[in-house]
């Protein structure tokens, strides 16, 4: 959740004020959504503050994830994954979120300047203190995660339980090593930007992509070929139409029933082989048990679209292999 109460340093992202956030979260709760993800760096901490305000009365019913690692102030030490910064940041996040505990505390990025052992020891400390229930990583390499897990196991430290990575039809790098590593260690996965910053919703065209009001005009950070992306969306429109749905509501969950997500990804990368990504929401894989969550929706109609897509899961048949080709 990237809510803001005035910080417009990333105007393309920080758009949702407190009133709209309250309406969005209310609709999400009414739709049965209980997982909310934010970070201490979003809108200079304002996102955590607003989320804490709107969830305060229902804290016991929800799961809150937040992150640490990106710069949150001008002092040199207000960034990274040192013991000092982690212990300070968790207290700041708890205060802003108005809670006594954080359900999932995620290291937002790698820190090449801090020994891995120091980071893991600090994360273990916040778990043992009761301030954090579980820990995870985001945007880490498979090699570093595997090393961390082995250190945690050897030293009896609180282990990583899941990772949060970018994964979409236009960003499938995690299929090479992250997903197999997660399977090996039994980790869960949450996905950021499963719609490639809205590109895969079908709302952008070649003519409107650069419009000042569009997200991409001020936040084009995902490295994919735009022309290939438009070709993919055009194919998705055909498939969505065959299912009587818009691109934003269409999804291809056929591989989900296989229990082993990387198995869907064994075809040559030159072929379009739809991965286990659901449009309008990301999938959380917890030891082969699928939980659904919707993240970073900025309009009430997005909540309605996403929740109706979720509720339709049991009413629609699983696509066959022929459907997915």
LUMBA-24714 format. One record per residue: residue in one letter; x, y, z of N, C-alpha, C in turn. Coordinates in steps of 0.001 Angstrom, whole numbers, padded with zeros to 6 digits, always signed. Atoms other than C-alpha are relative to their C-alpha. Layout:
aXYZXYZXYZ ...
! end
This chain:
x+000841-001173+000000+000000+000000+000000+000893+001246+000000 x-000813-001204+000097+001514+003346-001074-000867+001230+000238 x+000847-001133-000358-000847+005770+000697+000870+001219+000334 x-000749-001213-000325+000175+009389+001284-000904+001038+000638 x+000721-001129-000587-000854+012369+003371+000629+001319-000422 x-000595-001229+000520+001083+014901+001322+001301-000196-000742 x-001258+000259+000704+004359+013350+000143-000299-000328-001463 x+000189+000225+001431+004370+013634-003672+001340-000180-000707 x-001325+000165+000591+008023+012805-004223-000016-000992-001146 x+000255+000891+001138+006828+009966-006458-001471+000148-000355 x+001384-000346+000270+003678+011542-007794-000766-001055-000767 x+000673+001045+000776+002935+008662-010156-000441-001155+000876 x+000294+001107-000909+002806+006267-007184-000752+000477+001231 x+000612-000489-001234+001900+008333-004128-001205+000879-000332 x+001208-000710+000416-001664+009280-005089-001151-000114+001000 x+001174+000335-000807-004027+007751-002527+000071+000645+001374 x+000006-000680-001288-004902+009994+000418-000757-000813+001038 x+000551+000755-001126-006314+008967+003798-001464-000371-000208 x+001424+000282+000186-009994+009226+002856-000222-001137-000992 x+000130+001063+001001-009634+007083-000259+000565-001306+000553 x-000585+001195-000597-007390+004677+001637-000991-000681+000942 x+000990+000561-000915-010082+004223+004282-001090-000737-000766 x+001029+000659+000816-012654+003410+001584+000536-001277-000636 x-000603+001173+000636-010287+001015-000187+000170-001152+000983 x-000233+001039-000996-009324-000868+002949-001324-000569+000491 x+001316+000480-000414-012962-001059+004038-000596-000971-001000 x+000515+000894+001035-013985-002580+000717+000789-001303-000028 x-000824+001209-000003-011059-004995+000878-000393-000926+001141 x+000400+000808-001152-012026-006174+004363-001364-000638-000226 x+001330+000535+000271-015657-006575+003312+000046-001123-001030 x-000138+001032+001031-014478-008683+000364+000761-001230+000496 x-000687+001154-000570-012593-011030+002698+001505+000055-000089 x-001452-000152+000097-009082-009692+002081+000554+000376+001365 x-000533-000271-001339-006947-009714+005216+001503+000249+000009 x-001451-000186+000087-003356-009203+003967+000298+001375-000580 x-000321-001359+000423-001970-005658+003712+001514+000195+000079 x-001453-000108+000131+001559-004883+002567+000389+001460-000217 x-000491-001355+000163+003468-001609+002908+001508-000003+000247 x-001434-000095-000293+006994-000337+003654+000282+001314+000697 x-000329-001223-000727+008677+002225+005876+000421+001126-000934 x-000480-001017+000940+010059+004026+002814-001103+000595-000868 x+001069-000514+000856+006713+004536+001080-000515+001330+000534 x+000493-001339-000348+005801+008246+001124+000539+000461+001354 x-000683-000462-001225+008311+008925+003910-000677-000503+001278 x+000652+000584-001170+006451+006626+006306-001482+000287+000093 x+001414-000369-000065+003049+008177+005626-000915-001172-000354 x+000806+001164+000369+001799+004958+004043-000258-000889+001209 x+000182+000785-001224+002391+003038+007285-000956+000707+000956 x+000850-000751-000930+000731+005802+009297-001471-000116-000371 x+001393+000069+000445-002442+005806+007207-000538-001417+000135 x+000448+001384-000115-002624+002024+007062-000280-000355+001460 x+000226+000256-001419-002278+001861+010847-001285+000631+000507 x+001227-000681-000417-005080+004359+011300-001250-000752-000452 x+001226+000606+000526-007576+002593+009059-000183-001443+000467 x+000107+001387-000452-006773-000897+010415-000055-000138+001516 x-000161+000065-001457-006508+000002+014103-001140-000753+000681 x+001143+000620-000674-010030-001123+015045-000133-001486-000329 x+000140+001402+000413-009608-004471+013258+001355-000684-000074 x-001371+000511+000067-005941-005208+013937+000068-001507+000173 x-000083+001435-000280-006598-008700+015283-000496-000856-001157 x+000574+000753+001113-008320-009691+012024+000895-000025-001230 x-000772-000177+001226-005566-008765+009567+001455-000416+000170 x-001431+000291+000060-002035-009658+008549+000677+001209-000646 x-000697-001184+000502+000298-006680+008108+001457-000354-000280 x-001401+000156+000374+003594-006832+006248+000586+001380-000270 x-000712-001218+000357+006088-003998+006101+001469-000334-000209 x-001364+000282+000457+009685-003616+004993+000996+000996+000564 x-001093-000828-000470+013046-002190+005949+001166-000136-000977 x-001195+000090+000835+016179-001339+003977+000262+001228-000837 x-000188-001200+000805+015582+001651+001723+000185+001221+000911 x-000277-001210-000780+016631+005116+002866-001292+000640+000486 x+001171-000629-000601+014155+006748+005244+000318+001361+000616 x-000377-001296-000551+016073+009900+006212+001371+000405-000494 x-001285-000503+000484+019118+012049+005519+001212-000506+000782 x-001179+000540-000699+021397+010684+008310+000545-001248-000692 x-000644+001099+000705+023893+008198+006921-000540-001362+000419 x+000427+001296-000510+022619+005375+009145-001458-000332-000234 x+001427+000249+000217+018973+005701+008093-000253-000732-001315 x+000150+000834+001194+019258+003059+005394+000765-001292+000233 x-000744+001245-000063+020458-000478+004872-000539-000995+000995 x+000441+001117-000829+020273-003633+006936+000973-000271+001152 x-000852+000149-001182+022642-002980+009817-000868-000299+001218 x+000748+000275-001229+021634-004068+013306-000622+001279+000550 x+000508-001268-000516+021278-000445+014368-001229+000454-000781 x+001120-000513+000793+018984+000471+011485-001228-000898+000121 x+001142+000911-000127+016802-002652+011769-000701+000191+001342 x+000610-000147-001327+016264-002249+015525-000706+001351+000138 x+000641-001317-000030+015479+001466+015103-001243+000021-000890 x+001098-000049+000975+013251+000936+012052-001223-000772+000467 x+001151+000781-000436+011074-001746+013618-000807+000780+001035 x+000712-000825-000977+010227+000605+016502-000783+001110-000701 x+000678-001059+000747+009384+003408+014065-001218-000550-000736 x+001128+000592+000725+007163+001105+011986-001131-000378+000952 x+001025+000356-000986+005352-000186+015074-000788+001233+000438 x+000673-001228-000416+004589+003376+016147-000921+000532-001092 x+000826-000525+001093+003335+004436+012728-001197-000901-000272 x+001081+000947+000258+001243+001294+012278-000959-000154+001193 x+000842+000061-001203-000208+001677+015800-000290-001445+000407 x+000151+001412-000341+000387-001958+016616+001138-000432+000912 x-001033+000552-000870+002348-004029+019109+000876-001027-000721 x-000777+000997+000731+003581-006485+016482-000202+000158-001499 x+000051+000052+001463+004303-006822+012771-000047-001468-000386 x+000149+001412+000355+003147-010065+011193+001134-000497-000883 x-001079+000395+000915+005715-010175+008380+000923+001199-000202 x-000992-001075+000139+008878-008047+008424+000972-000402-001098 x-000705+000369+001224+010652-007988+005077+001199+000915-000231 x-001158-000804+000398+014163-006852+004181-000194+000355-001474 x+000487-000530+001278+013419-004677+001154+001003-000137-001132 x-001057+000054+001000+016741-004985-000663+001243-000614+000614 x-001280+000463-000510+020221-006399-000351+000817+001189+000501 x-000895-001023-000530+022801-004443+001633+001427-000522-000122 x-001357+000524+000199+026323-005036+000301+001007+000503+001023 x-000935-000606-000952+027873-002965+003114-000129-000566+001411 x+000206+000585-001331+026563-004966+006085+000202-001511-000079 x-000162+001459+000006+027708-008516+006903-001349-000699+000110 x+001261+000721-000003+024902-010983+006252-000329-000506+001400 x+000222+000521-001348+025374-012476+009719-000577+001074+000932 x+000520-001090-000839+024700-009074+011320-001481+000243-000283 x+001406-000191+000373+021463-008638+009392-000872-001109+000573 x+000799+001136-000459+020227-012118+010270-000120-000029+001516 x+000044-000058-001454+021112-011687+013942-001003+001060+000467 x+000950-001064-000353+019133-008416+014081-001431-000437-000256 x+001348+000497+000303+016115-010034+012411-000436-001034+001036 x+000317+000978-001049+016290-012888+014918-000365+000715+001299 x+000260-000739-001229+016336-010341+017739-001410+000583+000024 x+001339-000608-000001+013124-008603+016622-001085-001065+000054 x+000956+001105-000134+011384-011977+016318-000061-000468+001445 x-000035+000494-001379+012510-013140+019759-000584+001014+000986 x+000564-001026-000873+011411-009823+021270-001521+000052-000078 x+001443-000009+000168+007860-010457+020044-000521+001138-000856 x+000435-001138+000817+007794-007357+017868-000311-000416-001437 x+000199+000523+001353+007805-009427+014656-000332-001480+000100 x+000381+001415-000010+006126-012756+013977+000836-000821-000986 x-000727+000734+001045+007820-013823+010714+000839+000981-000804 x-000870-000852+000800+010584-012495+008471+000070-000517-001436 x-000109+000349+001409+011001-012423+004713+001000+000909-000693 x-000947-000775+000799+013138-010957+001937-000698+000474-001271 x+000509-000502+001270+012457-008937-001200+001176+000438-000862 x-001001-000431+000987+014589-008465-004307+001411-000489+000338 x-001289+000619-000273+017377-010732-003081+000303-001052-001068 x-000406+001066+000914+019365-013108-005259-000216-001360+000650 x+000189+001355-000518+018772-016843-004915+001226-000438+000800 x-001228+000391-000693+022401-017294-003890+000044+000562+001414 x-000083-000619-001323+022147-014833-001002-001074-000557+000925 x+001062+000580-000835+018819-016245+000225+000416-001373+000499 x-000424+001342-000398+020214-019780+000224+001082+000070+001079 x-001044-000160-001013+023276-018619+002153-000621+000419+001336 x+000655-000465-001220+021052-016819+004666-000729-001136+000703 x+000760+001103-000583+018849-019861+005200+000916-001023+000650 x-000942+000950-000585+021837-022091+005836+000606+000562+001286 x-000525-000627-001216+023259-019591+008351-001049-000035+001104 x+001087+000021-000989+019884-019332+010090-000175-001403+000589 x+000175+001372-000465+019567-023109+010294+001155-000430+000896 x-001178+000436-000753+023117-023650+011554+000101+000672+001366 x-000152-000764-001238+022808-021003+014274-001296+000152+000801 x+001259-000062-000735+019210-021517+015389-000678+001355-000053 x+000606-001315+000153+018113-018110+014107-001378-000115-000636 x+001314-000026+000646+014577-017203+013055+000199-000029-001509 x-000245+000169+001435+014341-018313+009413-000902+000880-000865 x+000886-000598+000990+013003-016553+006356-001140-000971-000289 x+001147+000847+000319+009504-017846+005675-000531+000231-001400 x+000494-000262+001354+008821-016209+002332+000809+001122-000646 x-000630-001082+000737+010102-013897-000361-001029+000771-000800 x+000877-000840+000821+008478-011014-002201+000811+000466-001212 x-000766-000254+001216+009631-010744-005801-000905+000513-001118 x+000758-000389+001189+008598-009180-009078-000192-001220-000890 x+000315+001143+000868+006845-011750-011282-001244+000351-000797 x+001147-000252+000869+004582-011166-014249+000278-000651-001346 x-000201+000544+001338+004094-012275-017818+001131+000713-000734 x-001071-000765+000636+006639-009596-018736+001277+000015+000837 x-001182+000067-000849+009083-010306-015905+000074-001357+000669 x+000021+001388-000441+009803-014004-015443+001369-000502+000469 x-001358+000386-000400+013400-013964-014216+000015-000973+001167 x-000006+000845-001195+012435-015668-010948-000162-001481-000332 x+000168+001403+000376+011636-018857-012869+001335-000729-000109 x-001308+000628+000223+015351-019466-013436+000570-000600+001275 x-000667+000488-001210+016562-019761-009862-000769+000287+001289 x+000703-000339-001238+014341-018030-007273-001077-001032+000329 x+001077+000949-000274+011324-020335-007623+000524-001393+000336 x-000546+001302-000411+013375-023573-007625+000619+000040+001397 x-000588-000125-001345+015257-022307-004555-001097+000025+001059 x+001095-000061-000959+011983-021490-002802-000633-001372+000205 x+000530+001369-000124+010685-024967-003553+000913-000860+000851 x-000969+000816-000729+013844-026499-002196-000103+000236+001512 x+000029-000336-001417+013508-024651+001134-001415+000118+000557 x+001376-000065-000477+009702-024686+001346-000461+001403+000351 x+000356-001386-000271+009333-020899+001204-001270+000410-000735 x+001151-000587+000671+006249-018893+000322+000440+001134-000913 x-000282-001063+000957+006056-016270-002406-001144+000995-000041 x+000947-001043+000354+004274-012940-002648+000603+000779-001159 x-000440-000611+001252+004467-010994-005881-000266+001497+000016 x+000276-001420+000180+004938-007292-006421-000091+000309-001495 x+000277-000434+001374+003637-005691-009603-000305-001161-000940 x+000359+001100+000903+001997-008805-011099-000610+000473-001315 x+000523-000572+001238+000433-006486-013708+001023+000902-000679 x-001053-000833+000594+003775-004864-014577-000388+001475+000065 x+000416-001385-000246+002693-001530-013046-001243+000387-000795 x+001255-000273+000690-000717-001818-014703+000042-000231-001491 x-000124+000193+001446+000633-002495-018190-000866-001169-000475 x+000730+001200+000407-000981-005954-018290-001500+000085+000271 x+001449-000178-000139-004390-004561-017357-000647+000302-001339 x+000528-000335+001311-004740-003530-020983-000420+001447-000148 x+000478-001386+000057-005413+000123-020150+000913+000919-000802 x-000926-000844+000743-002324+001459-021934-000014-000348-001483 x-000202+000211+001437-001886+001902-025670+001335+000621-000391 x-001257-000595+000469+001133+002853-027735-000090+001520-000001 x+000186-001447+000091-000332+006343-028030-000103+000670+001366 x+000260-000636-001301-001211+006920-024358+001031-000330+001070 x-000931+000463-001030+001722+005292-022580+000750+001149+000654 x-000778-001115-000537+003550+008587-022146-000814+001151+000532 x+000836-001083-000515+000571+010687-021004+000391+000354+001433 x-000431-000413-001351+001400+012738-017873-000806-000630+001135 x+000833+000574-001059-001513+011208-015913+000237-001488+000201 x-000231+001437-000094-000310+007652-016506+001119-000319+000979 x-001023+000462-000938+001722+005717-013950+001364-000084-000671 x-001275+000223+000677+004388+004944-016535+000737+001289-000314 x-000668-001257+000325+005087+008604-017284+000970+000427+001089 x-000873-000387-001099+006666+008995-013854+000622-001150+000751 x-000522+001136-000762+007551+005465-012777+000205-001204-000921 x-000278+001071+000967+008854+003367-015671+001279-000702+000430 x-001194+000633-000572+011207+001093-013719+000185-001453-000425 x-000090+001421+000329+010463-002381-015089+000645-000177-001370 x-000755+000124+001251+012940-003460-017776-000583-001048-000952 x+000509+000909+001022+010851-005028-020520-000228+000773-001292 x+000195-000602+001316+010479-004364-024228-001467+000386-000171 x+001386-000470+000060+007357-002227-024609-000735-000567-001210 x+000683+000528+001181+006610-003435-028126-000376-001464+000208 x+000331+001379-000333+006782-007043-026965-001167-000037+000987 x+001086-000076-000964+004517-006038-024099-001343+000254-000663 x+001255-000275+000698+001880-004583-026405-000458-001208-000822 x+000357+001211+000750+002013-007715-028566-000607-001046+000932 x+000525+000949-000982+001437-009808-025446-001417+000381+000423 x+001330-000458-000414-001530-007678-024340-001027-000263-001101 x+000923+000268+001105-003078-008020-027796-000402-001468-000027 x+000356+001418-000058-002890-011795-027495-000899-000298+001200 x+000830+000187-001193-004330-011596-023987-001444+000449-000248 x+001362-000454+000306-007301-009652-025336-000792-001101-000700 x+000672+001082+000725-008111-012540-027665-000400-001107+000963 x+000281+001064-000963-007877-015105-024873-001082+000437+000981 x+001002-000512-000944-009872-012904-022472-001382+000009-000644 x+001294-000040+000691-012612-012438-025071-000605-001390-000127 x+000511+001364+000118-012879-016203-025497-000581-000508+001312 x+000535+000353-001308-013613-016419-021754-001064+000999+000451 x+001020-000980-000345-016066-013529-021838+000434+000963+001079 x-000532-000878-001038-013822-011296-019717+000880+001074-000617 x-000954-001016+000422-011741-008149-019996+001405-000492+000296 x-001383+000361-000295-007953-008317-019947+000268+000115+001502 x-000241-000225-001428-008022-006960-016382-000557-001116+000869 x+000614+001046-000823-010228-009815-015152+000395-001404-000424 x-000380+001332+000456-008878-012662-017219+001221-000489+000776 x-001169+000607-000618-006432-015028-015562+000181-001405-000533 x-000309+001335+000481-004762-018302-016404+000528-000848+001140 x-000447+000718-001192-004668-020436-013244+000185-001496-000205 x-000034+001440+000224-004421-023837-014930+001166-000696+000664 x-001174+000640-000587-000941-024489-013644-000099-000118+001507 x+000051-000019-001463-001968-023786-010048-000379-001350+000584 x+000436+001286-000542-003557-027187-009677+001117-001024+000023 x-001080+000976+000087-000206-028847-010353+000859-000046+001253 x-000725-000023-001275+001160-027895-006913+001450+000431-000126 x-001408-000345+000139+004612-027272-008357+000113+001082-001057 x+000059-001096+000947+004712-023835-009934+001101-000022-001060 x-001004-000020+001043+008087-024170-011725-000283-000991-001120 x+000298+000965+001051+006681-027141-013660-000680+000658-001191 x+000673-000702+001095+004651-024661-015702+001002+000714-000886 x-000942-000908+000644+007782-022889-016730+001126-000742-000702 x-001074+000792+000577+009769-025673-018335+000089+000122-001510 x-000034-000160+001448+008877-024789-021936+001032+001043-000387 x-000957-001012+000451+011359-022781-024021-000566+001404+000199 x+000465-001342-000303+011186-019095-023134-000492+000723-001243 x+000481-000643+001216+010530-018221-026770-001490-000220-000199 x+001436+000258+000072+007047-019707-026365-000709+000724+001128 x+000787-000603-001061+004350-017890-024442-000627-001115+000813 x+000500+001047-000884+003705-020204-021544-000505+000687+001252 x+000570-000858-001041+001304-018455-019156+000366-000513+001384 x-000405+000437-001343+002784-018588-015615-001139+000106+000985 x+001049+000056-001025+000903-018907-012386-000216+001366+000607 x+000272-001345-000479+000014-015257-012148-001461+000318-000249 x+001392-000377+000130-003517-014049-011533-000102+001495-000182 x+000167-001409+000239-004463-010714-013010-000877+000608+001084 x+000643-000751-001072-005580-008145-010399+000314-000516+001386 x-000428+000388-001337-003946-010018-007557+001266-000825-000112 x-001170+000864-000003-000779-011851-006619-000320-001253+000784 x+000215+001272-000693-000604-015438-005467+001053-000162+001093 x-000935+000335-001074+000943-016371-002154+000077-001520+000065 x-000177+001442-000075+002384-019894-002252+000641-000330+001344 x-000525+000407-001288+002827-021292+001255+000053-001522+000043 x-000212+001442+000014+004287-024778+000967-001097-000690-000802 x+000935+000542+000998+002084-025518-002046-001459+000263+000329 x+001370-000412-000286-001029-024074-000370-000179+001416-000508 x+000154-001291+000644-002359-021135-002366-000941+000897+000784 x+000824-001014-000641-003629-018066-000607-000038+001191-000949 x+000129-001100+000929-004884-015024-002476+000095+001342+000726 x-000064-001351-000548-004095-011396-001864-000032+001002-001133 x-000029-001079+000962-004624-008122-003697+000800+001144+000598 x-000916-000985-000522-002053-005408-003385+000063+001227-000890 x-000227-001270+000659-001586-001770-004303-001092+000335-000998 x+001116-000430+000817-005038-001122-005693-000362+001421+000416 x+000135-001410-000342-005616+002622-005910-001394+000557-000203 x+001349-000487+000224-009315+002857-006774-001008-001006+000528 x+001023+000936-000487-012487+001384-005239-000434-000995-001057 x+000436+000946+001022-013445-000139-008582+001013-001119-000203 x-001012+001058+000087-010127-002022-008557-000263-001081+001031 x+000352+000968-001032-011164-003669-005292-001179-000835-000455 x+001186+000735+000446-014552-004579-006761+000355-000979-001106 x-000406+000891+001094-012951-005999-009914+000787-001186+000521 x-000827+001080-000536-010377-007975-007954-000789-000981+000827 x+000750+000907-000865-012805-009356-005396-000993-000833-000795 x+000918+000787+000817-015297-010400-008069+000749-001059-000786 x-000831+001003+000672-012472-012155-009893+000297-001161+000935 x-000267+001047-000985-011580-014037-006710-001238-000856+000228 x+001214+000757-000297-015191-014989-006027-000440-000874-001156 x+000392+000807+001157-015535-016341-009547+000864-001240-000179 x-000930+001112+000175-012673-018819-009088-000697-001353+000036 x+000642+001302-000153-014895-021659-007946-001146-000216-000978 x+001087+000139+000954-017539-020922-010564+000488-000327-001401 x-000551+000254+001337-015238-021209-013572+000793-001298-000015 x-000806+001209+000124-013678-024390-014827+001454+000391-000190 x-001416-000239+000254-009911-024659-014906+000238-000082-001497 x-000303+000118+001422-008581-023925-018419+000785-001265-000281 x-000757+001190+000410-007367-027007-020206+001294+000436-000661 x-001249-000315+000691-003975-027226-021872-000292+000662-001342 x+000370-000577+001293-005700-026442-025169-000404+001471+000162 x+000401-001399-000258-007199-023262-023644+001217+000900+000139 x-001151-000843-000307-003775-022024-022582+000915+000173-001189 x-000863-000134+001163-002173-022524-025990-000518+001049-000953 
! end
